[in-house]
Amino acid sequence: MREVAVQRQGDYLLFDFRADGFLHHMIRNLVGALVYVGKGRYPPSWLQEALALRDRSRAAPTFAPDGLYLCGVGYEAHWSLPDEGRIIAAPQLPLI
């Protein structure tokens, strides 16, 4: 993981994760943990403890996929991959 950023944009929370690669459900697990901390269920220091334990049963639940969108994929220039077809902005959906 190279970078994690969280920001509020109106009624939305935007999570930006940047890494060399991602594991299955990795982002959903991280968002679940961040939501627990944001709601005050655990202190921020709990995140480091939860990661150090390496025990999924002691972590926050996996966040539902609803509302999580892949907004872009970027590759280093040496891969010479085309930019066509990349999504560069999150869809603007009404709150339900």
N, C-alpha and C positions, 0 to 999 in steps of 0.2 A: 504494500500500500504506500503510495507516494504522497497522497493528499486527501484530506477529508474536509469538507466545508459544509456548514449548515446555515441557511439564511431563511428568514421569513419574508414572503412576498404576498402581502395582503392576507388572504385566508389560507395560503399555501405555505408549506415548509419545503424548501428545496435542499436536497442532499446531493452533494457533488463528490463522487468517489473517483480517484484516479490511481491506477495501478498497472503493473505489467500484465496482470492476469487476475481472474476471479474464480473462486470455487463455487460449486453449486450452492445456491441459497446464501452465499456469503453476504451480499448486500441486504437481503431481507433479515438476516440475523443481526447485522450491525444496526440497521434501522430499528429493529425491535429493542435492542439494548439502549440506543440513543433516546427512543421514545420513553422508555422506563425512567431514565435519568431526567429527561425533560419534564416529566410529570411529577418528579419528586419521589418516586418509589424507591430509588437508590441514589446515593451521592455520586458525583462524578468519579471519585476514586474507585468505585465498584467496577467500572469498565476495565481497568487494568487488572484488578483481582480476577474478574471473570475470564479474561483472556489467559491469565497465568495458570488458572486451574485446569484449562484444557478439558473441561467436562461440560458438554452441551446441556446436561440435565440441570446444571446450576446456573444457567444463563437465562436471559429473557426469552420468551417465545418467539418463534420465527414470525416476522411481520407478514401480514397478508399481501399478496402481490397487487391488490387493487390500489391504484393511484401511483404505483412505481413505474416509471417509464425510462427506457434506455434512450437517452437524448443525443447520443453521438459516440462515435468510435474514432479515435485518432491513432495513427501509426507513425512511427519514425520514418523520416524521408528515405532512409536506405532500403526500406521494403518496396519502394516504388509502387505502392498501391493507389488506385484511383480514388478520388473523393466523391464520385458520382453516387447518389443514392443514400448518402448519410443523412440522418436526421440531425439538425443542428439546434432545434428548440423544442421544448416540451409542448405537447398539445394543450391548448387552453380549453379545459373542460369545466362546465358549471359544477358547483358544489351540490351534492345531493343531500 
